[in-house]
Amino acid sequence: MANRSWQETAKIAQDLRDASISRVEPPIPDVPSVLPKNVKDIPKQLLTTEEVRITETLAEDLLPALASGKLTSVSVANAFLRRAGLAQKLLNCITELLPEDALSRAKYLDSYYAKHKRPTGPLHGLPISVKEHIGMKGKGLNAGFVGWWDQKGEDDAHVLKILWKAGCVLYARTTEPQTLMHLETSNNLYGTTVNPFNRDLTPGGSSGGEGALLGLKGSCLGIGSDIGGSVRSPAANCGLYSLRPTSYRVPTHGWAGTMYGEEQIVPVTGPMSTSLEGIKLFMETILAAKPWMTEPALLPIPWRDHISHLQTNPKGQKKLKIAVLWHDGVVRPHPPITRALHSIVQKLKTFPDLFTIVDWHPYNHDEAWEIVSTLYFADGGREETEAIETSGEPWRPLSQFIIKENPNVKQLNVDEVWYWTGRREVYRAAYAKKWNETATGKIGGDGEVAEEGMVDVILAPTGPGVAPPLGQSKYWAYTAQWNLLDYPALVFPVTHVDPLLDKKQEGYVPMNEKDKFNHELYDDPEVYRGLPVGLQLVGRRYEDEKVVEALVLMREKVGIPF
């Protein structure tokens, strides 16, 4: 970094962001000087009717309108640029808008359509927002560190190249936390990103800029990353859909981040969307491009949604066995989460021929956290510390929490890395055995694992509560559990907090200090009124398509969200 203070660098970053927003035409309106806590409807008051209509259209509905010429790529790109600019003024979720690049691209797409009377590809004209540390050629690539401000992307990230070739428009880059290791979004370059449903609460993290932008409908499809819940926490907190895919399916080449090359807990690229169909569009497009041909670490597994992954009942109807994780044995979720679980279960039970519901008893989830939080920082947090201290920027409180205050963070030698990686594999095998034991019959020959009647998916909380107050996201285990196991997890919105239904549990005796901390966050249910309540559906490794298919069936029968 050039010889300047971290505060000077932060000002440069914010000035660049503000300048990019100022170049959007027509100029983005000013927002009220005094804002309500809930700002999700303010864009409707400040944008044109047409801009509101476009930006509140789902990805799967925008695409046919673009492909048929009913909407132009320029009108769609400009509408999303303007709503994204408003999102920044309301939520502090943008690192940079790309008006010149986006509109140049949109004009090309429109001219192509005018000449050939067909779209350029399956995502023709679809605006897609991107978390900042997913690199773009020639643009800044700081991953939330002040000291990395001068880094530039050498090339577009692999995932962006695929989406570009499919016809998308890249128009917005979004915020992330210092270290990329918070379940919130706060750094010293841009400050704190807040939740559109309540600005006193967090949108989640580390892909919280995406969560806030999508939650305000400044995007319909965005790209984040996930190593401990980073696309799932923001989706749940902001009423969205997201998928944490199994590792080595979606490209990750072209990211910025510390500890490049570690393979103990593998980070993944994941989509976030205002619709489930948006998640499917992303996965179909990426895997249709055979990314494993370019990025050899990826497995050659296409998106297999042309076949069903569910068993059928005697009537030939799809059936699903769902195990419900009511709590993880360490921290009990707040009342809105438990109500959402109960509501889904009650509705599913009205279709006994289609859904079998059983309880999932957590298997040593406290041990899982010990393993995963040790393997996150096998270097004792050295690279994170160096990246922070190179600029003199202060440690953000949640960076201190997950590294300096985490008793499991220690410098490991080679033997110790092997030991903890071995612990990971022993735990994965034990969890697989527990899952296998849910089977009630057998399919296949001698020696094969019984599959008939086996649990298909686990229905679980995404976190121990809805979006918490800023600075309080300190319990990772409801999401990090599945990173350790490398299970695909799909987040979806279910309902909203209602203090009349979601009363504080009086006389509750906490199980431990973590449970006590979480319980006390729900001291006043009114704080969370109207907040989205999201859950996650979890499958076994490389059963990503099955998890999506399961949610499609559940939504079809019981109408989620309620």
C-alpha positions as CSV (number, residue, x, y, z in Angstrom):
1,M,0.0,0.0,0.0
2,A,1.2,3.5,-0.8
3,N,2.5,5.6,2.1
4,R,-0.8,6.8,3.5
5,S,-2.9,6.2,6.6
6,W,-5.6,3.6,6.6
7,Q,-8.1,6.4,7.1
8,E,-6.9,8.1,3.9
9,T,-7.2,4.8,2.0
10,A,-10.8,4.3,3.3
11,K,-11.6,7.8,2.0
12,I,-10.2,6.9,-1.4
13,A,-12.4,3.8,-1.4
14,Q,-15.5,5.6,-0.4
15,D,-14.9,8.4,-2.9
16,L,-14.5,5.9,-5.7
17,R,-17.7,4.2,-4.7
18,D,-19.6,7.5,-4.5
19,A,-18.3,8.6,-7.8
20,S,-19.4,5.4,-9.5
21,I,-22.9,6.0,-8.1
22,S,-22.9,9.6,-9.2
23,R,-22.4,8.5,-12.8
24,V,-25.7,6.7,-13.0
25,E,-28.3,8.5,-15.1
26,P,-30.8,9.9,-14.4
27,P,-29.2,10.8,-11.1
28,I,-30.2,8.7,-8.1
29,P,-32.5,10.6,-5.8
30,D,-31.5,11.5,-2.3
31,V,-33.1,9.5,0.5
32,P,-34.8,11.1,3.5
33,S,-32.4,12.6,6.0
34,V,-34.2,10.7,8.8
35,L,-34.8,7.1,7.9
36,P,-37.2,4.6,9.4
37,K,-35.7,1.3,10.7
38,N,-37.4,-0.6,7.9
39,V,-36.4,0.9,4.5
40,K,-37.4,-1.9,2.1
41,D,-40.3,0.1,0.6
42,I,-38.5,3.4,0.1
43,P,-37.3,2.6,-3.4
44,K,-41.0,2.4,-4.5
45,Q,-41.3,6.1,-3.4
46,L,-38.2,7.3,-5.3
47,L,-38.0,5.2,-8.5
48,T,-40.3,5.4,-11.6
49,T,-43.1,2.9,-11.9
50,E,-41.3,1.1,-14.7
51,E,-38.1,0.9,-12.6
52,V,-40.0,-0.6,-9.7
53,R,-41.7,-3.1,-11.9
54,I,-38.5,-4.2,-13.5
55,T,-36.5,-4.5,-10.3
56,E,-39.3,-6.4,-8.5
57,T,-39.5,-9.0,-11.3
58,L,-37.9,-12.3,-10.6
59,A,-35.0,-13.6,-12.7
60,E,-37.0,-16.3,-14.3
61,D,-39.6,-13.8,-15.4
62,L,-37.0,-11.2,-16.6
63,L,-35.3,-13.6,-18.9
64,P,-38.2,-14.4,-21.2
65,A,-39.1,-10.7,-21.4
66,L,-35.5,-10.0,-22.4
67,A,-35.3,-12.9,-24.8
68,S,-38.5,-11.9,-26.6
69,G,-37.5,-8.2,-26.9
70,K,-40.4,-7.1,-24.6
71,L,-37.7,-5.5,-22.3
72,T,-34.4,-4.1,-23.5
73,S,-31.1,-4.9,-21.7
74,V,-30.4,-1.2,-21.3
75,S,-33.7,-0.5,-19.5
76,V,-33.2,-3.4,-17.2
77,A,-29.6,-2.6,-16.5
78,N,-30.4,1.0,-15.7
79,A,-33.3,0.1,-13.4
80,F,-31.1,-2.1,-11.4
81,L,-28.2,0.4,-11.3
82,R,-30.6,3.0,-9.9
83,R,-32.1,0.7,-7.3
84,A,-28.6,-0.5,-6.3
85,G,-27.5,3.1,-5.9
86,L,-30.5,3.7,-3.6
87,A,-29.5,0.5,-1.7
88,Q,-26.1,2.0,-1.0
89,K,-27.6,5.2,0.4
90,L,-30.0,3.2,2.6
91,L,-27.9,0.2,3.6
92,N,-24.2,0.8,2.8
93,C,-23.9,-2.4,0.7
94,I,-22.0,-1.3,-2.4
95,T,-18.3,-1.1,-3.0
96,E,-18.7,0.0,-6.6
97,L,-21.3,0.4,-9.3
98,L,-20.3,-0.3,-12.9
99,P,-22.6,2.0,-15.0
100,E,-20.3,2.4,-18.0
101,D,-19.4,-1.3,-18.2
102,A,-23.0,-2.4,-17.6
103,L,-24.6,-0.1,-20.1
104,S,-22.0,-0.7,-22.7
105,R,-22.7,-4.4,-22.3
106,A,-26.4,-3.9,-22.4
107,K,-26.2,-1.9,-25.6
108,Y,-24.2,-4.6,-27.2
109,L,-26.8,-7.2,-26.2
110,D,-29.7,-5.0,-27.5
111,S,-27.9,-4.5,-30.8
112,Y,-27.2,-8.3,-31.1
113,Y,-30.9,-9.0,-30.5
114,A,-32.0,-6.4,-33.0
115,K,-29.7,-7.9,-35.7
116,H,-30.3,-11.7,-35.0
117,K,-33.7,-11.7,-33.3
118,R,-32.5,-14.1,-30.7
119,P,-30.7,-13.8,-27.3
120,T,-27.0,-14.3,-27.0
121,G,-27.3,-17.0,-24.4
122,P,-29.5,-18.3,-21.5
123,L,-28.8,-15.3,-19.3
124,H,-29.2,-12.7,-22.0
125,G,-29.4,-9.2,-20.4
126,L,-29.8,-10.5,-16.8
127,P,-28.2,-8.2,-14.3
128,I,-26.0,-10.1,-11.7
129,S,-24.3,-8.5,-8.7
130,V,-21.0,-9.8,-7.3
131,K,-19.3,-9.9,-3.9
132,E,-16.2,-7.8,-4.1
133,H,-13.5,-10.4,-3.5
134,I,-14.6,-12.4,-6.6
135,G,-12.2,-10.8,-9.0
136,M,-12.9,-8.6,-12.0
137,K,-10.1,-7.8,-14.5
138,G,-8.4,-4.4,-13.8
139,K,-10.7,-3.6,-10.8
140,G,-9.8,-3.4,-7.1
141,L,-9.6,-6.6,-5.2
142,N,-9.2,-6.0,-1.5
143,A,-11.3,-8.7,0.2
144,G,-12.2,-6.3,3.0
145,F,-8.6,-5.4,4.0
146,V,-7.4,-1.8,3.9
147,G,-3.9,-3.0,3.2
148,W,-5.0,-4.8,0.0
149,W,-6.7,-1.7,-1.5
150,D,-4.1,-1.4,-4.3
151,Q,-4.5,-4.9,-5.5
152,K,-6.2,-5.3,-8.9
153,G,-7.8,-8.3,-10.5
154,E,-5.5,-9.9,-13.1
155,D,-8.4,-11.4,-14.9
156,D,-12.2,-12.0,-14.4
157,A,-12.9,-14.8,-12.0
158,H,-13.8,-18.1,-13.8
159,V,-17.4,-18.0,-12.6
160,L,-17.8,-14.5,-14.1
161,K,-16.4,-15.6,-17.4
162,I,-19.1,-18.3,-17.7
163,L,-21.9,-16.0,-16.7
164,W,-20.7,-13.3,-19.2
165,K,-20.6,-15.8,-22.0
166,A,-24.1,-16.8,-21.1
167,G,-25.2,-13.2,-21.7
168,C,-25.4,-11.6,-18.2
169,V,-24.7,-7.9,-17.3
170,L,-22.4,-7.3,-14.3
171,Y,-23.3,-4.1,-12.7
172,A,-22.6,-4.0,-9.0
173,R,-20.0,-5.1,-6.5
174,T,-20.9,-5.6,-2.9
175,T,-19.5,-5.4,0.6
176,E,-17.9,-8.0,2.8
177,P,-16.3,-8.0,6.3
178,Q,-12.7,-7.6,7.3
179,T,-11.1,-11.1,7.1
180,L,-14.2,-12.5,5.2
181,M,-14.8,-14.4,8.4
182,H,-17.8,-12.7,10.1
183,L,-21.5,-13.6,10.0
184,E,-22.0,-9.9,9.6
185,T,-20.5,-7.3,7.1
186,S,-18.3,-4.7,8.5
187,N,-14.8,-3.4,7.4
188,N,-12.7,-0.3,7.8
189,L,-12.9,0.6,4.1
190,Y,-16.6,1.1,4.0
191,G,-18.1,0.7,7.5
192,T,-21.1,-1.4,8.4
193,T,-23.7,-2.8,6.1
194,V,-27.2,-3.0,7.6
195,N,-30.5,-4.9,7.2
196,P,-33.3,-3.5,4.9
197,F,-35.9,-4.8,7.3
198,N,-34.3,-3.1,10.3
199,R,-31.2,-0.9,10.0
200,D,-30.3,-1.6,13.7
201,L,-29.8,-5.3,12.7
202,T,-27.3,-7.1,10.5
203,P,-28.0,-8.5,7.1
204,G,-25.6,-11.3,7.9
205,G,-22.2,-12.1,6.4
206,S,-19.8,-12.5,4.9
207,S,-21.9,-12.0,1.8
208,G,-23.9,-9.4,3.6
209,G,-23.6,-6.8,0.9
210,E,-25.3,-9.2,-1.5
211,G,-27.9,-10.0,1.1
212,A,-28.8,-6.4,1.8
213,L,-28.9,-5.5,-2.0
214,L,-31.0,-8.5,-2.8
215,G,-33.2,-7.9,0.2
216,L,-34.0,-4.4,-1.1
217,K,-34.5,-5.8,-4.6
218,G,-31.5,-4.0,-6.0
219,S,-30.5,-7.3,-7.5
220,C,-32.4,-10.5,-8.4
221,L,-29.4,-12.8,-8.6
222,G,-26.0,-12.4,-6.9
223,I,-22.9,-14.3,-6.3
224,G,-21.3,-14.9,-2.9
225,S,-18.9,-17.3,-1.2
226,D,-19.4,-19.6,1.8
227,I,-16.9,-21.2,4.3
228,G,-19.0,-21.0,7.4
229,G,-22.4,-19.7,6.4
230,S,-21.6,-16.7,4.3
231,V,-24.3,-17.1,1.6
232,R,-26.8,-18.7,4.0
233,S,-26.7,-16.2,6.9
234,P,-27.5,-13.2,4.7
235,A,-30.2,-15.1,2.8
236,A,-32.0,-16.1,6.0
237,N,-31.6,-12.6,7.5
238,C,-32.9,-10.9,4.4
239,G,-35.7,-13.2,3.2
240,L,-33.8,-14.8,0.3
241,Y,-32.8,-18.1,-1.3
242,S,-29.2,-19.3,-1.4
243,L,-27.3,-22.5,-2.0
244,R,-24.1,-23.6,-0.4
245,P,-23.2,-26.2,-3.0
246,T,-21.0,-29.2,-2.3
247,S,-17.3,-28.4,-2.7
248,Y,-15.6,-28.5,-6.1
249,R,-18.7,-28.1,-8.1
250,V,-18.7,-24.3,-8.8
251,P,-15.6,-22.4,-9.8
252,T,-13.6,-20.5,-7.2
253,H,-10.6,-19.5,-9.3
254,G,-10.0,-15.7,-9.3
255,W,-11.0,-15.0,-5.7
256,A,-9.0,-12.8,-3.3
257,G,-8.5,-14.1,0.2
258,T,-6.0,-15.3,2.8
259,M,-4.8,-18.9,3.2
260,Y,-5.0,-19.7,-0.5
261,G,-4.5,-23.4,-1.1
262,E,-5.8,-24.7,2.3
263,E,-8.0,-27.7,1.8
264,Q,-9.2,-28.5,5.4
265,I,-12.4,-26.5,5.2
266,V,-13.0,-25.7,1.5
267,P,-14.8,-22.5,0.6
268,V,-17.4,-22.5,-2.1
269,T,-19.0,-20.1,-4.5
270,G,-22.7,-19.9,-4.0
271,P,-25.7,-18.1,-5.6
272,M,-28.2,-15.9,-3.8
273,S,-31.5,-14.9,-5.3
274,T,-34.9,-13.5,-4.7
275,S,-36.3,-16.8,-6.1
276,L,-35.6,-20.5,-6.0
277,E,-35.6,-20.5,-9.8
278,G,-32.7,-18.0,-9.7
279,I,-30.7,-20.6,-7.8
280,K,-31.4,-23.2,-10.4
281,L,-30.6,-20.9,-13.3
282,F,-27.2,-20.2,-11.8
283,M,-26.3,-23.8,-11.2
284,E,-27.6,-24.9,-14.6
285,T,-25.7,-22.2,-16.4
286,I,-22.4,-22.7,-14.6
287,L,-22.3,-26.5,-14.8
288,A,-23.5,-26.6,-18.5
289,A,-20.3,-24.8,-19.3
290,K,-18.2,-27.8,-18.0
291,P,-16.0,-25.6,-15.7
292,W,-14.0,-28.7,-14.8
293,M,-12.3,-28.5,-18.2
294,T,-10.7,-25.2,-17.2
295,E,-10.5,-25.6,-13.4
296,P,-9.1,-29.1,-12.8
297,A,-10.0,-29.2,-9.1
298,L,-13.7,-29.2,-10.0
299,L,-15.5,-32.5,-10.4
300,P,-17.1,-33.4,-13.7
301,I,-20.6,-33.5,-12.5
302,P,-23.3,-31.7,-14.6
303,W,-26.5,-30.2,-13.1
304,R,-28.6,-33.4,-13.0
305,D,-32.1,-32.0,-12.8
306,H,-33.4,-33.9,-15.9
307,I,-34.0,-36.9,-13.6
308,S,-35.8,-37.2,-10.3
309,H,-33.6,-37.9,-7.2
310,L,-36.6,-38.8,-5.0
311,Q,-38.2,-42.1,-4.4
312,T,-41.9,-42.7,-5.2
313,N,-44.8,-44.1,-3.3
314,P,-47.1,-46.9,-4.7
315,K,-49.1,-44.3,-6.6
316,G,-46.0,-43.2,-8.5
317,Q,-45.9,-39.9,-6.6
318,K,-42.6,-38.4,-5.4
319,K,-42.1,-38.9,-1.6
320,L,-39.7,-37.4,0.8
321,K,-38.5,-38.4,4.2
322,I,-37.5,-35.3,6.2
323,A,-35.6,-35.2,9.5
324,V,-36.1,-32.1,11.6
325,L,-33.2,-30.7,13.6
326,W,-35.1,-28.7,16.3
327,H,-31.8,-27.6,17.9
328,D,-28.2,-28.6,17.9
329,G,-27.8,-29.6,21.5
330,V,-25.7,-26.5,22.2
331,V,-27.8,-23.4,21.5
332,R,-31.6,-23.5,21.3
333,P,-33.1,-21.3,18.5
334,H,-35.3,-18.3,19.3
335,P,-39.1,-18.7,19.2
336,P,-39.6,-17.5,15.5
337,I,-37.2,-20.2,14.3
338,T,-39.0,-22.9,16.3
339,R,-42.4,-21.7,15.1
340,A,-41.3,-21.8,11.5
341,L,-40.1,-25.4,11.9
342,H,-43.4,-26.4,13.6
343,S,-45.4,-24.6,10.9
344,I,-43.8,-26.5,8.1
345,V,-43.9,-29.8,9.8
346,Q,-47.7,-29.4,10.6
347,K,-48.5,-28.6,7.0
348,L,-46.3,-31.4,5.6
349,K,-48.0,-33.9,7.9
350,T,-51.3,-33.3,6.1
351,F,-49.8,-35.2,3.1
352,P,-48.8,-38.5,4.8
353,D,-48.5,-40.3,1.5
354,L,-45.8,-37.8,0.4
355,F,-43.9,-36.7,3.5
356,T,-42.5,-38.7,6.4
357,I,-41.3,-36.6,9.2
358,V,-38.8,-37.8,11.9
359,D,-36.7,-36.0,14.4
360,W,-33.0,-35.6,13.8
361,H,-30.9,-36.0,17.0
362,P,-27.8,-33.9,16.7
363,Y,-24.6,-35.9,16.8
364,N,-21.8,-34.1,18.8
365,H,-22.3,-30.7,17.2
366,D,-20.1,-29.2,19.9
367,E,-17.3,-31.4,18.7
368,A,-17.9,-30.4,15.1
369,W,-17.4,-26.7,16.1
370,E,-14.1,-27.6,17.8
371,I,-12.9,-29.3,14.7
372,V,-14.1,-26.7,12.1
373,S,-12.9,-23.6,14.1
374,T,-9.5,-25.2,14.6
375,L,-9.1,-26.0,10.9
376,Y,-10.3,-22.5,9.8
377,F,-7.0,-21.0,10.9
378,A,-4.4,-23.7,10.9
379,D,-1.7,-20.9,10.7
380,G,-3.0,-19.5,14.0
381,G,-4.5,-16.6,12.1
382,R,-1.1,-15.4,10.9
383,E,-2.2,-14.4,7.4
384,E,-5.3,-12.6,8.6
385,T,-3.2,-10.8,11.2
386,E,-0.6,-9.7,8.6
387,A,-3.3,-8.5,6.2
388,I,-4.9,-6.4,8.9
389,E,-1.7,-5.0,10.4
390,T,0.0,-4.1,7.1
391,S,-2.1,-0.9,6.9
392,G,-2.4,-0.2,10.6
393,E,-6.2,-0.5,10.4
394,P,-7.9,-1.5,13.7
395,W,-9.3,-5.0,14.3
396,R,-13.0,-5.1,13.9
397,P,-14.7,-6.6,17.0
398,L,-16.0,-9.7,15.1
399,S,-12.5,-10.3,13.7
400,Q,-11.1,-10.3,17.2
401,F,-13.9,-12.7,18.2
402,I,-13.3,-15.3,15.6
403,I,-9.5,-15.2,15.7
404,K,-8.1,-13.7,18.9
405,E,-10.8,-14.7,21.3
406,N,-11.3,-18.2,19.7
407,P,-9.6,-20.7,22.0
408,N,-9.3,-23.2,19.1
409,V,-7.1,-20.9,16.9
410,K,-3.5,-22.0,17.2
411,Q,-0.5,-22.4,15.0
412,L,-0.5,-26.0,13.8
413,N,2.5,-27.9,12.6
414,V,2.2,-30.5,9.9
415,D,1.5,-33.4,12.2
416,E,-1.2,-31.3,13.9
417,V,-2.8,-30.4,10.6
418,W,-2.9,-34.1,9.8
419,Y,-4.4,-34.9,13.2
420,W,-7.2,-32.4,12.9
421,T,-7.9,-33.4,9.3
422,G,-8.1,-37.0,10.5
423,R,-10.5,-35.9,13.2
424,R,-12.6,-34.2,10.5
425,E,-12.8,-37.5,8.5
426,V,-13.6,-39.6,11.6
427,Y,-16.5,-37.2,12.4
428,R,-17.7,-37.2,8.8
429,A,-17.8,-41.0,8.8
430,A,-19.7,-41.1,12.1
431,Y,-22.3,-38.6,10.8
432,A,-22.7,-40.6,7.6
433,K,-23.2,-43.7,9.7
434,K,-25.9,-41.9,11.7
435,W,-27.6,-40.9,8.4
436,N,-27.4,-44.5,7.0
437,E,-29.0,-45.8,10.1
438,T,-32.2,-43.9,9.3
439,A,-33.0,-46.5,6.6
440,T,-35.9,-48.9,7.2
441,G,-35.3,-51.3,4.3
442,K,-32.8,-52.3,1.7
443,I,-32.3,-51.6,-2.0
444,G,-29.5,-53.3,-3.9
445,G,-27.4,-56.4,-3.4
446,D,-25.6,-57.9,-0.5
447,G,-23.1,-55.6,1.2
448,E,-24.7,-52.4,0.0
449,V,-25.9,-49.8,2.4
450,A,-29.6,-50.0,3.0
451,E,-31.3,-47.1,1.3
452,E,-35.1,-47.7,1.4
453,G,-36.7,-45.4,3.9
454,M,-33.5,-43.4,4.5
455,V,-33.8,-39.7,5.4
456,D,-33.6,-37.6,2.2
457,V,-32.9,-34.2,3.7
458,I,-32.6,-32.5,7.1
459,L,-34.7,-29.4,7.8
460,A,-32.8,-27.2,10.1
461,P,-32.4,-23.7,11.5
462,T,-30.0,-21.4,9.5
463,G,-29.0,-19.7,12.7
464,P,-30.0,-19.5,16.4
465,G,-32.4,-16.6,15.6
466,V,-33.4,-14.1,12.9
467,A,-31.1,-11.2,12.1
468,P,-29.4,-10.2,15.3
469,P,-28.4,-6.7,16.5
470,L,-25.1,-5.4,14.9
471,G,-22.0,-7.0,16.4
472,Q,-23.8,-9.9,18.0
473,S,-23.5,-12.7,15.4
474,K,-21.3,-15.0,17.4
475,Y,-22.8,-18.4,17.0
476,W,-21.8,-20.1,13.7
477,A,-22.5,-23.7,14.3
478,Y,-25.9,-23.9,12.6
479,T,-24.2,-23.2,9.3
480,A,-20.5,-24.2,9.9
481,Q,-21.7,-27.7,10.8
482,W,-22.5,-28.4,7.2
483,N,-19.3,-26.8,5.9
484,L,-17.4,-29.3,8.1
485,L,-19.4,-32.2,6.6
486,D,-19.4,-30.6,3.1
487,Y,-23.1,-31.1,2.8
488,P,-25.1,-28.9,0.4
489,A,-27.5,-26.6,2.2
490,L,-30.4,-24.6,0.6
491,V,-31.8,-21.6,2.5
492,F,-35.4,-20.4,1.9
493,P,-37.8,-17.9,3.5
494,V,-40.6,-19.3,5.5
495,T,-42.4,-16.5,7.4
496,H,-41.9,-13.3,9.4
497,V,-41.5,-12.6,13.1
498,D,-44.8,-11.9,14.9
499,P,-44.2,-10.9,18.6
500,L,-47.7,-12.0,19.5
501,L,-46.9,-15.5,18.3
502,D,-43.1,-15.5,19.0
503,K,-43.2,-14.6,22.7
504,K,-40.0,-14.7,24.8
505,Q,-39.7,-18.0,26.7
506,E,-40.0,-17.1,30.3
507,G,-38.1,-19.1,33.0
508,Y,-35.8,-20.7,30.4
509,V,-32.7,-22.3,31.9
510,P,-29.8,-22.0,29.4
511,M,-27.8,-25.1,28.6
512,N,-24.5,-23.3,28.7
513,E,-22.9,-19.8,28.3
514,K,-23.4,-19.7,24.5
515,D,-27.1,-20.6,24.9
516,K,-27.4,-17.9,27.6
517,F,-25.9,-15.3,25.3
518,N,-28.2,-16.2,22.5
519,H,-31.3,-16.4,24.8
520,E,-30.7,-12.9,26.1
521,L,-30.6,-11.5,22.5
522,Y,-34.3,-12.2,22.4
523,D,-35.2,-10.2,25.5
524,D,-37.6,-8.0,23.5
525,P,-39.4,-9.7,20.6
526,E,-40.6,-6.2,19.3
527,V,-37.0,-5.6,18.1
528,Y,-37.5,-8.3,15.5
529,R,-41.0,-7.6,14.4
530,G,-41.5,-8.3,10.7
531,L,-38.1,-9.8,10.2
532,P,-37.8,-12.7,7.7
533,V,-37.5,-16.2,9.2
534,G,-35.4,-18.5,7.0
535,L,-34.6,-22.2,7.3
536,Q,-32.2,-24.5,5.5
537,L,-32.6,-27.8,3.8
538,V,-29.5,-30.0,4.0
539,G,-28.6,-33.0,1.9
540,R,-25.7,-35.4,1.7
541,R,-22.5,-34.6,-0.3
542,Y,-23.1,-34.1,-4.0
543,E,-26.9,-34.4,-3.6
544,D,-27.3,-30.7,-4.4
545,E,-30.0,-31.4,-7.0
546,K,-31.9,-33.6,-4.6
547,V,-32.0,-30.8,-2.0
548,V,-33.4,-28.4,-4.6
549,E,-36.0,-30.9,-5.9
550,A,-37.1,-31.6,-2.3
551,L,-37.8,-27.9,-1.7
552,V,-39.7,-27.7,-5.0
553,L,-41.9,-30.5,-3.8
554,M,-42.4,-29.0,-0.3
555,R,-43.3,-25.6,-1.8
556,E,-45.7,-27.1,-4.3
557,K,-47.7,-28.9,-1.6
558,V,-47.6,-26.4,1.4
559,G,-47.0,-23.0,-0.2
560,I,-43.8,-21.9,1.4
561,P,-43.3,-19.0,2.3
562,F,-46.4,-18.5,4.4
